[in-house]
Amino acid sequence: MIFDILLCTLREIMSVANGPSLRSVSSLLRRVSFKTSCSIDSTRRFVSSPRGQRPSCVVHQQNSAKHLEQKTRLVSGARQLHTSHANLGLEEFFGDPKLWSEPDIKSGREWKIEDLRLKDNETIHKLWYVLLKERNMLLTLETEAERQEKFMPGDDRLEKVELSMANIKELIKERDEAVNQLQFGRKEKHPGRWEYTPFGFMQYVKPKEHLVPKFMNKYWASQKRQYDPYMKKYINLWLEKVKKERWRRARMEYKRIQKLKARFPDSDMWKEEKDR
């Protein structure tokens, strides 16, 4: 096929009147190069494949059809995305508009820790964000009521929400301590220790993360964890003062009980103390 194109081109060149000019020859050569490139591409597309295999163009069409079929299967079998109800305004920060004019709003009790212990971690996580959203709404409502110098409807709801969130924190702490007890044999994953302050008092110090290692941390090494010897005199005076304060409180409690016994000698409380 390529040779036929070359022969036709040479015949055109030889048939030009008065001999071929430079411009005509260049245009003919461009035409030859274009035709040969097109013929080569066409032969590559439909070149015969080895025995037992299909042509590349047919394989490419089948692969594209399979890919399209997989896409349609994924789209048809995919789950729909679930979202909550979307409000375009700031209505969610003020609650239901029907309850704005109500003087008193009835609400249930708070979530007790006994109720939360029956829930799994995923439910606790969802409940935390529900309570967080409710608290933001109530705080906004409280601020707006103060601005308008009005009473907030259902002001006890905020206290119940805060108690529920505090109970969730307590539950998470209990579960973390149980996991640490099973894994490490103690409640805290990284327990602290008792250290002396420069004034001689004992304090419980929890470990913290530092960017610099312990042997390279000059600030940590410069902190005093023992008191100086001259502080021992003042520490003894302070301990003596604490001991006197404890003795004074115990003496006042004893006198108070004696007055109660003299005033109510027939009370059952004194009989229970004798039985003990």
C-alpha positions in Angstrom: 0.0 0.0 0.0 2.8 2.4 0.8 4.6 1.6 -2.4 1.5 2.4 -4.4 1.3 5.8 -2.8 5.0 6.5 -3.7 4.5 5.5 -7.3 1.5 7.7 -7.7 3.4 10.6 -6.2 6.4 10.1 -8.6 4.1 10.0 -11.6 2.5 13.4 -10.5 6.0 14.9 -10.2 7.0 13.7 -13.6 3.8 14.9 -15.2 4.3 18.5 -14.1 4.6 20.8 -17.1 8.0 22.5 -17.8 9.7 20.4 -15.2 8.9 20.2 -11.5 9.4 23.4 -9.4 10.8 23.4 -5.9 7.4 24.5 -4.4 5.5 21.8 -6.2 8.0 19.1 -5.1 7.8 20.2 -1.4 4.0 20.2 -1.4 4.0 16.7 -3.0 6.5 15.4 -0.4 4.2 16.8 2.4 1.3 14.9 0.9 3.3 11.7 0.7 4.4 11.9 4.4 0.8 12.5 5.5 -0.6 9.6 3.4 2.2 7.2 4.6 1.6 8.1 8.3 -2.2 7.5 7.9 -1.6 4.2 6.2 0.9 3.1 8.9 -1.7 4.0 11.7 -4.4 2.1 9.9 -2.2 -1.0 9.4 -1.2 -0.9 13.1 -4.8 -0.8 14.2 -5.8 -3.8 12.1 -2.5 -5.8 12.2 -3.1 -9.5 12.6 -2.5 -10.9 16.2 -0.8 -14.2 16.9 -2.7 -17.5 16.6 -5.2 -18.0 19.4 -5.4 -14.3 20.4 -7.9 -11.6 19.5 -6.9 -8.3 17.8 -5.9 -5.5 20.2 -8.8 -3.2 19.2 -11.4 -6.0 20.0 -9.7 -6.6 23.4 -9.7 -2.9 24.2 -13.4 -2.6 23.4 -14.2 -5.6 25.6 -12.2 -4.2 28.5 -14.0 -0.9 28.3 -17.4 -2.7 28.2 -16.4 -4.7 31.3 -15.3 -1.5 33.1 -18.5 0.2 32.3 -20.5 -2.8 33.6 -18.6 -2.7 36.9 -19.3 1.0 37.3 -23.0 0.4 36.8 -23.0 -2.4 39.3 -21.3 -0.3 41.9 -23.7 2.6 41.4 -26.8 0.4 41.5 -25.6 -1.6 44.6 -24.2 1.4 46.6 -25.8 2.6 49.8 -27.4 6.0 49.8 -25.7 8.7 51.9 -27.7 9.4 55.1 -27.7 12.9 56.4 -29.7 14.7 59.0 -32.4 17.3 58.2 -30.7 20.5 56.9 -31.9 23.9 57.9 -30.7 26.8 56.0 -31.1 29.4 58.8 -30.2 29.5 62.5 -33.3 27.7 63.6 -31.4 24.8 65.2 -29.8 27.2 67.7 -33.2 28.3 69.0 -35.1 25.1 69.1 -38.7 24.6 68.0 -40.4 28.0 67.3 -43.7 26.6 68.7 -42.1 26.5 72.2 -40.8 30.0 72.3 -43.9 31.5 73.9 -44.4 28.6 76.3 -43.8 29.7 80.0 -42.8 26.2 81.0 -41.4 23.3 79.0 -41.6 19.8 80.3 -38.6 17.6 79.8 -37.4 14.3 81.0 -34.7 13.5 83.5 -31.0 13.4 82.9 -29.1 10.4 81.7 -27.8 8.6 84.8 -24.6 6.6 84.8 -26.6 3.4 85.5 -28.5 3.9 82.2 -25.3 4.8 80.3 -23.5 1.6 81.4 -26.0 -0.4 79.3 -24.9 1.4 76.1 -22.0 0.5 73.8 -19.3 3.0 72.8 -20.8 3.9 69.5 -24.1 4.8 71.1 -22.3 6.8 73.8 -20.4 8.7 71.0 -23.6 9.6 69.2 -25.4 10.6 72.4 -22.5 12.9 73.3 -22.9 14.9 70.1 -26.7 15.0 70.6 -26.2 16.5 74.0 -23.6 18.9 72.8 -25.9 20.2 70.1 -28.7 20.5 72.7 -26.4 22.4 75.1 -25.4 24.9 72.4 -29.0 25.5 71.6 -29.9 26.1 75.2 -27.0 28.4 75.8 -28.0 30.5 72.8 -31.6 30.6 74.0 -30.4 31.6 77.5 -28.3 34.5 76.0 -31.2 35.7 73.9 -33.5 35.6 76.9 -31.1 37.7 78.9 -30.8 40.2 76.0 -34.6 40.6 75.9 -34.8 40.6 79.7 -37.1 37.6 79.8 -37.2 34.3 81.6 -35.8 31.4 79.7 -38.5 28.7 79.2 -37.4 25.4 80.7 -34.2 26.6 82.3 -33.8 23.2 84.1 -33.0 21.6 80.8 -29.5 23.0 80.7 -28.6 21.6 84.1 -29.9 18.1 83.0 -27.8 18.2 79.8 -24.7 19.2 81.7 -25.3 16.4 84.3 -25.7 13.9 81.4 -22.5 15.0 79.8 -20.7 14.7 83.1 -22.0 11.2 83.6 -20.7 10.3 80.1 -17.3 11.5 81.0 -17.4 9.5 84.2 -18.4 6.4 82.3 -15.6 6.8 79.8 -13.2 7.2 82.7 -14.5 3.9 84.2 -14.1 2.0 81.0 -10.6 3.4 80.4 -9.6 2.3 83.9 -11.0 -1.2 83.4 -9.0 -1.5 80.1 -5.8 -0.3 81.8 -6.4 -2.7 84.7 -6.6 -5.6 82.3 -3.6 -4.6 80.1 -1.2 -3.1 82.6 -2.5 -4.1 86.0 -3.2 -0.6 87.2 -5.9 2.1 86.6 -3.7 4.6 84.9 -1.8 3.9 81.8 1.1 6.2 82.8 0.9 6.5 86.6 2.4 9.5 88.4 4.5 9.7 91.5 4.8 11.7 94.7 7.5 14.4 94.7 8.7 17.0 97.1 8.2 20.7 96.2 11.0 23.2 97.0 8.9 24.2 100.0 8.8 20.7 101.4 5.3 19.7 100.5 4.4 16.5 98.8 2.5 16.6 95.5 1.3 14.0 93.0 2.9 14.7 89.6 1.4 13.1 86.5 3.8 12.4 83.5 3.6 14.6 80.5 4.8 14.3 76.9 7.9 16.3 76.0 9.5 16.9 72.6 13.0 16.7 74.1 14.2 13.4 75.7 14.6 13.2 79.4 18.5 13.1 79.4 18.6 16.1 77.0 15.9 18.3 78.8 17.9 20.9 80.7 14.7 22.6 82.0 13.4 19.3 83.5 16.8 18.6 85.1 17.0 22.1 86.6 13.7 21.7 88.5 14.1 20.9 92.2 12.4 17.8 93.5 14.0 18.0 97.0 13.7 20.8 99.5 16.8 22.5 101.0 17.9 21.6 104.5 17.0 25.0 106.0 13.4 24.4 105.1 13.1 21.6 107.6 12.6 24.0 110.4 9.6 25.7 108.8 8.2 22.3 107.7 8.1 21.1 111.3 6.3 24.3 112.4 3.8 23.8 109.7 3.2 20.2 110.7 2.7 21.3 114.3 0.1 23.9 113.2 -1.8 21.3 111.2 -1.8 18.9 114.2 -3.2 21.6 116.5 -5.9 22.4 114.0 -7.0 18.8 113.8 -7.0 18.4 117.6 -9.1 21.6 117.9 -11.7 20.4 115.4 -11.9 17.0 117.1 -12.4 18.8 120.5 -15.2 21.0 119.1 -17.0 17.9 117.6 -16.8 16.1 121.0 -18.3 19.1 122.8 -21.1 19.4 120.3 -22.0 15.7 120.8 -22.0 16.1 124.6 -24.4 19.0 124.3 -26.7 17.0 122.1 -26.7 14.1 124.6 -27.6 16.4 127.4 -30.4 18.0 125.4 -31.8 14.7 123.9 -30.9 12.0 126.4 -33.6 9.5 125.2 -32.6 9.6 121.5 -32.1 6.3 119.7 -28.8 7.5 118.3 -27.0 7.1 121.6 -28.4 3.6 122.1 -27.1 2.5 118.7 -23.6 3.8 119.7 -23.7 1.8 122.9 -24.7 -1.4 120.9 -21.7 -0.8 118.6 
